[in-house]
Amino acid sequence: MDESLNAGVIGVGTMGQHHARVYNELPDVELVGVTDADAGRAATIASRQGTTAYRCDALLEAIDLVSVAVPTEFHYETARACIEHGVGVLVEKPFVATCEQGRELIDLAAARGVVVGVGHVERFNPAVAAAREVLADTEILALDARRLGPPLDRDIADSAVFDLMIHDIDVVLSLVDADLERVNALGTRENRYIDAQLGFADGTIASLTASRLTQKKVRDLSITAEGCWVTLDYLSQSVELHRRSLPEYIERNGGVRYRHEGIVERPMVASGEPLRRELAAFVRAVREGTTPIVSAEDGLAAIEVAERIDELAAEPRRRAEPLQ
């Protein structure tokens, strides 16, 4: 049996509470404690999970690894403190507020030999793993991602790009094995609805839509590949594979009809909570001293694309030519 690792959580709001719960459930991991700017909330969550509420510095002295689930504006300073204490750190998405901050943390972690991962949890959705397996030997031509939902009943500092679309940016970058060459974007209502297009060096294209204005929650991805079309639903954790079929003409009642029916396959998708998969993989990376599945470099790459999309979408009527 592997030696138990001591874990902690910094920031136990909506997402951090789930990190604390999962660490408490993982084998060979002890949830030593949690901390939060709201001491009362930290005490409540600590009591719920049978652990201790700490001050941040004291917690970092007592643990081997930690999840950082504070607001994005505090990611840099919090992650830096973790790295300086030699604690493996998983930073919730988005990695940091700016690319400059991300590069500084990557350099510092390399110098200190500290494992840093980023919480792009959709990479661990079982449907993504199933789709990746289906497409393993197939050339991807185009991707279309939608992450839509109604207005929030709470304030959030991150734009729809950094709060929603960044999940799909990360998944697309992980699926396309080519350099990104072109980015286009348009937004409306202060970027609460954004469409973006990505163009890659191998000719692959991707269309991404994020919305906080749509009165239905949608989380899906479709992939056009050579000889098939793959659709993925993040919420139901399901995948469908549509294969090419030959058209045929059918005689019926003295007439001729054209029919073209596609073949639909539903690959087996393993069950499992994406966050549990994510944290188990992160614990394994810390234990073995290896690069996490979603590395700090991956998190930085997503930030670079998200920044460009946000900038382009915010430009009013940018260089648009009227239709003749």
C-alpha positions, 0 to 999 in steps of 0.5 A, a space after each residue: 500500500 502506498 504511503 498516505 499523502 496529506 491533502 488540503 483545500 484552499 477556498 471552500 466555496 461551491 467548488 472547493 467543498 467538492 474538492 474537500 469531499 473527494 479528498 476525504 473519499 480517496 484511498 491513501 489520502 488524508 484530508 488534513 484541513 481546509 482554509 477560507 477567507 470566510 473563517 465561519 465557512 471553513 469551520 462549517 466545511 471542516 466539521 462536515 468532512 471531519 477535518 480541521 479549519 486552518 489559517 492558510 500558512 499553517 495548513 501549508 506546513 501540514 500537507 503534501 498537496 492542495 487544491 486552490 479554489 479561490 476566486 481567479 484574481 487570487 490564484 497567482 498569489 495563492 499558488 505561489 505560496 503553495 509552490 514556495 512551501 513545496 506543496 503540490 498544487 492543483 489550481 482550479 480553472 482558469 489557471 491564473 488571470 494573466 499569461 505573465 502570472 502563469 509563466 512566472 508560476 511555471 518557472 518557479 515550480 520548475 525551480 522548486 521541483 513542485 508538481 502543478 496541475 490545472 483543474 480543467 475537469 472536463 478532460 476527465 469526463 468519461 464521455 471525453 475519454 470514450 470519444 478520444 478512444 473512438 477517434 484514436 486512428 481517425 483524422 479530425 476535420 472540425 469541432 463544434 462546442 457549445 456551453 450555454 446557460 441562463 443568467 447567473 443568480 450571483 455575481 462572477 468576475 470572470 467573463 463567459 470566455 474564462 468561466 465557460 468557454 475555457 473548458 472547451 478551449 482546453 478540450 479542443 487543444 488536447 484533441 487537435 495535434 497541430 499548432 493554432 494559427 488563427 483566432 476569430 471572435 464576436 460577442 454581444 451583451 458585454 461578452 455574455 454571449 460569444 462565438 469564436 473560431 479557431 484555425 489550426 495548421 493542419 486545416 482543422 477548424 473549431 467553433 466554440 460558443 459560450 453563453 450566459 443568456 440562453 434559457 437552457 443548460 447545454 454542454 456538448 461537443 460534436 466532431 466531424 472526422 474522416 468517415 464519421 461524426 461524433 457527438 458528445 454530451 457532457 451532462 449525460 456523459 454519453 457519446 454517439 458515433 454516426 458512420 457513413 452509410 450508402 444511399 439507396 432507392 426503394 420501390 413502394 406503391 409503384 413509385 421510387 423513393 430515395 433513402 439514406 439512413 445513417 448508422 448510429 453506434 453508442 460506445 460504452 462510456 465508463 461511469 464515474 465522477 469527473 472530479 474524482 478522476 481528476 483528483 485521483 490523477 493529481 494525487 498520483 502525479 504528486 506521489 510519483 513526481 510526474 507531470 499531471 494530465 492537465 499541466 500548468 503549461 496546458 492551463 497557460 495555453 488555454 489562457 492565451 487563447 481565452 485572452 485573445 478571444 475575449 479581446 476580439 469579442 470585446 472590440 465593437 464592430 471590429 473591422 467589419 465590412 458591410 455586405 454589398 
